[in-house]
């Protein structure tokens, strides 16, 4: 398994969250659709899309966690929740 690349992002560290960066390969059609979406919706970026998608998937599969719910809702509706 490929080693994960840990990187800090100041935008998220202000919220005292732990951020882990990783690389993944996307199918060309998915990458193209994501690029078109970001071009049409400038308040979204690839990181926000992936975070919302992963959080939404986990919630649909029954994983219940308050922080995960906050992340999902925050990404979907551009909201920042404070503890």
C-alpha positions as CSV (number, residue, x, y, z in Angstrom):
1,X,0.0,0.0,0.0
2,X,1.2,3.5,-0.8
3,X,2.3,5.6,2.1
4,X,-0.1,8.5,2.9
5,X,1.2,12.0,2.6
6,X,0.4,14.1,5.7
7,X,0.0,17.8,5.0
8,X,-1.2,20.7,7.1
9,X,-3.7,23.2,5.7
10,X,-4.0,26.5,7.7
11,X,-7.7,26.9,6.6
12,X,-8.6,23.8,8.6
13,X,-6.1,24.0,11.4
14,X,-7.9,27.1,12.7
15,X,-10.7,24.8,13.5
16,X,-8.4,22.5,15.5
17,X,-9.2,19.6,13.1
18,X,-6.7,17.0,12.0
19,X,-6.1,17.0,8.2
20,X,-4.7,14.1,6.3
21,X,-3.8,14.6,2.6
22,X,-3.8,11.6,0.2
23,X,-3.5,11.1,-3.5
24,X,-6.0,9.0,-5.5
25,X,-6.4,8.4,-9.1
26,X,-9.8,9.3,-10.7
27,X,-11.3,7.9,-13.8
28,X,-11.1,10.5,-16.6
29,X,-14.9,10.9,-16.8
30,X,-15.2,11.6,-13.1
31,X,-12.3,14.1,-13.2
32,X,-13.9,15.8,-16.2
33,X,-17.3,16.1,-14.5
34,X,-15.7,17.5,-11.4
35,X,-13.7,20.1,-13.4
36,X,-16.9,21.2,-15.2
37,X,-18.8,21.4,-11.9
38,X,-16.1,23.6,-10.3
39,X,-16.1,25.8,-13.4
40,X,-19.8,26.3,-13.1
41,X,-19.8,26.6,-9.3
42,X,-16.8,28.8,-8.3
43,X,-17.5,28.5,-4.5
44,X,-16.7,24.7,-4.8
45,X,-13.3,23.2,-5.3
46,X,-12.0,19.6,-5.7
47,X,-11.3,19.2,-2.0
48,X,-14.7,20.4,-1.0
49,X,-16.4,18.0,-3.4
50,X,-14.4,15.0,-2.2
51,X,-14.9,15.8,1.4
52,X,-18.7,16.2,0.9
53,X,-18.8,13.0,-1.2
54,X,-16.9,10.9,1.3
55,X,-18.8,12.2,4.3
56,X,-22.1,11.7,2.5
57,X,-21.2,8.1,1.6
58,X,-20.2,7.3,5.2
59,X,-23.5,8.8,6.5
60,X,-25.5,6.8,4.0
61,X,-23.8,3.6,5.1
62,X,-24.8,4.3,8.7
63,X,-21.7,5.8,10.2
64,X,-23.0,8.3,12.7
65,X,-20.6,10.9,14.1
66,X,-21.3,14.5,15.0
67,X,-18.1,15.8,13.5
68,X,-18.8,13.9,10.3
69,X,-22.3,15.4,10.1
70,X,-20.8,18.9,10.7
71,X,-18.3,18.4,7.9
72,X,-20.9,17.1,5.5
73,X,-23.4,19.9,6.2
74,X,-20.6,22.5,6.2
75,X,-19.4,21.5,2.8
76,X,-22.8,21.2,1.3
77,X,-24.0,24.6,2.5
78,X,-20.8,26.6,3.0
79,X,-21.2,26.8,6.7
80,X,-18.6,26.8,9.4
81,X,-19.5,25.3,12.7
82,X,-17.7,26.2,15.9
83,X,-17.5,23.8,18.9
